[in-house]
Amino acid sequence: MSRELQKTKPEGLSAKPIALVPGPTWSTFEQFRRGGNSVLEEIPAHGVGTLRGKAGTFRIIREDDFQRLLGLATDIHRLQNGLNFVIQAAKVVAKHPDMEHVQLLIQSASMVAGSPVLPVREGHEAFRLTPEEEVEQSADDFDLATAEIPRPAL
């Protein structure tokens, strides 16, 4: 790779590919269910748990790994669509080699190259109140006695 290309190479493309490793395996759903939350904690980062059940085999991954895989799949889809667009533009240029069609080919190639960084999204975090918010909320006089609320008669 030339020095100019190395300088212009987007940082998102130099990221290491995701390497998933085998995690725990559960042979029945009942074994998985009885383990509760602790069985999910056994799945390491970049690990894939396997659940075998009557309905089939299921793979379980952590949220950040899922988001990374989703980002990769989204980028692959974007590149496939963009490449098809560039191919169509190249076919038009082959039939009509004027400046307007060459410009169309250049613009279509630029659109595909314009977003080389993988879309990665942070996962959802659990909702947590700060200690100050807990004190503030606990001081509310609001008491919802659901048994005393009149119900509509149907």
C-alpha positions as CSV (number, residue, x, y, z in Angstrom):
1,M,0.0,0.0,0.0
2,S,1.4,3.4,-0.9
3,R,2.1,6.0,1.7
4,E,-0.7,8.2,0.3
5,L,-3.3,5.5,0.6
6,Q,-2.0,4.6,4.1
7,K,-2.5,8.2,5.2
8,T,-6.1,8.4,3.8
9,K,-7.2,5.0,5.0
10,P,-10.2,5.5,7.4
11,E,-9.6,4.3,10.9
12,G,-12.8,2.3,11.0
13,L,-11.5,0.0,8.3
14,S,-8.3,-0.8,10.3
15,A,-10.4,-2.2,13.2
16,K,-9.7,-5.9,14.0
17,P,-12.4,-8.2,12.8
18,I,-14.6,-9.7,15.5
19,A,-13.4,-13.1,16.6
20,L,-16.1,-15.0,18.4
21,V,-15.1,-17.9,20.7
22,P,-17.2,-20.8,21.9
23,G,-19.0,-20.3,25.2
24,P,-21.1,-22.5,27.4
25,T,-23.5,-25.1,26.0
26,W,-26.9,-26.1,27.4
27,S,-28.4,-29.3,26.1
28,T,-31.9,-28.5,27.2
29,F,-34.0,-25.4,27.7
30,E,-34.8,-26.6,31.2
31,Q,-31.0,-26.7,32.1
32,F,-30.7,-23.1,30.7
33,R,-33.8,-21.9,32.6
34,R,-32.8,-23.5,36.0
35,G,-29.5,-21.7,35.8
36,G,-31.1,-18.3,35.8
37,N,-29.1,-15.1,35.2
38,S,-25.9,-16.8,36.3
39,V,-25.8,-18.9,33.1
40,L,-25.8,-15.8,31.0
41,E,-22.9,-14.4,33.0
42,E,-20.9,-17.5,32.0
43,I,-20.8,-16.2,28.4
44,P,-17.5,-14.4,28.0
45,A,-17.0,-11.2,26.0
46,H,-16.9,-12.2,22.3
47,G,-18.3,-15.6,23.4
48,V,-21.2,-17.5,21.9
49,G,-23.4,-19.6,24.1
50,T,-25.3,-22.5,22.6
51,L,-28.7,-23.7,23.6
52,R,-30.0,-26.9,22.1
53,G,-33.7,-27.5,22.4
54,K,-36.6,-29.3,20.8
55,A,-37.2,-26.3,18.5
56,G,-33.6,-26.1,17.3
57,T,-30.2,-24.8,18.2
58,F,-29.9,-21.1,19.3
59,R,-26.8,-19.0,19.7
60,I,-26.7,-16.4,22.5
61,I,-24.2,-13.5,22.4
62,R,-23.7,-10.3,24.5
63,E,-25.2,-7.0,23.4
64,D,-21.9,-5.4,22.3
65,D,-21.1,-8.4,20.1
66,F,-24.6,-8.3,18.6
67,Q,-24.3,-4.6,17.9
68,R,-20.9,-5.1,16.2
69,L,-22.3,-8.0,14.1
70,L,-25.3,-5.8,13.2
71,G,-22.9,-3.0,12.2
72,L,-20.9,-5.4,10.0
73,A,-24.1,-6.7,8.3
74,T,-25.4,-3.2,7.8
75,D,-22.2,-2.1,6.2
76,I,-22.1,-5.2,3.9
77,H,-25.6,-4.4,2.8
78,R,-24.6,-0.8,2.1
79,L,-21.6,-1.9,0.1
80,Q,-23.6,-4.4,-1.9
81,N,-26.2,-1.8,-2.9
82,G,-23.5,0.8,-3.6
83,L,-21.5,-1.6,-5.7
84,N,-24.6,-2.4,-7.8
85,F,-25.1,1.3,-8.3
86,V,-21.5,1.8,-9.4
87,I,-21.8,-1.1,-11.8
88,Q,-24.9,0.3,-13.4
89,A,-23.2,3.7,-13.7
90,A,-20.2,2.1,-15.3
91,K,-22.5,0.3,-17.8
92,V,-24.1,3.7,-18.7
93,V,-20.6,5.2,-19.2
94,A,-19.6,2.3,-21.4
95,K,-22.6,3.0,-23.7
96,H,-22.5,6.8,-23.4
97,P,-18.9,8.0,-22.7
98,D,-19.7,11.7,-22.4
99,M,-18.7,13.9,-19.5
100,E,-22.1,13.9,-17.9
101,H,-22.2,10.1,-17.5
102,V,-18.5,10.0,-16.4
103,Q,-19.4,12.5,-13.7
104,L,-22.3,10.2,-12.7
105,L,-19.9,7.3,-12.3
106,I,-17.5,9.4,-10.2
107,Q,-20.4,10.6,-7.9
108,S,-21.7,7.1,-7.5
109,A,-18.2,5.7,-6.5
110,S,-17.8,8.7,-4.1
111,M,-21.1,7.9,-2.4
112,V,-20.0,4.3,-1.7
113,A,-16.6,5.5,-0.4
114,G,-18.1,8.3,1.6
115,S,-19.0,6.2,4.6
116,P,-16.3,3.7,5.2
117,V,-16.6,3.5,8.9
118,L,-18.7,0.6,10.3
119,P,-21.9,1.7,12.1
120,V,-21.5,0.5,15.7
121,R,-24.0,1.4,18.3
122,E,-23.6,1.2,22.0
123,G,-26.0,-1.2,23.6
124,H,-28.8,-0.3,26.0
125,E,-27.9,0.3,29.6
126,A,-30.1,-0.5,32.5
127,F,-32.0,2.4,33.9
128,R,-30.4,3.6,37.1
129,L,-31.3,6.4,39.5
130,T,-28.5,8.4,41.1
131,P,-28.5,8.5,44.9
132,E,-29.7,12.1,44.8
133,E,-32.6,11.1,42.5
134,E,-33.5,8.2,44.8
135,V,-33.7,10.5,47.8
136,E,-35.7,13.0,45.9
137,Q,-38.2,10.4,44.5
138,S,-38.6,8.7,47.9
139,A,-39.8,11.9,49.4
140,D,-42.9,12.1,47.2
141,D,-46.2,11.8,49.0
142,F,-47.7,9.9,46.1
143,D,-49.2,6.7,47.2
144,L,-51.0,4.6,44.7
145,A,-53.5,2.3,46.5
146,T,-54.6,0.3,43.5
147,A,-57.2,-1.6,45.5
148,E,-59.1,1.6,46.2
149,I,-59.3,2.8,42.6
150,P,-62.9,2.4,41.3
151,R,-63.1,0.1,38.3
152,P,-65.4,0.7,35.4
153,A,-68.4,-1.6,35.3
154,L,-68.8,-3.2,31.9
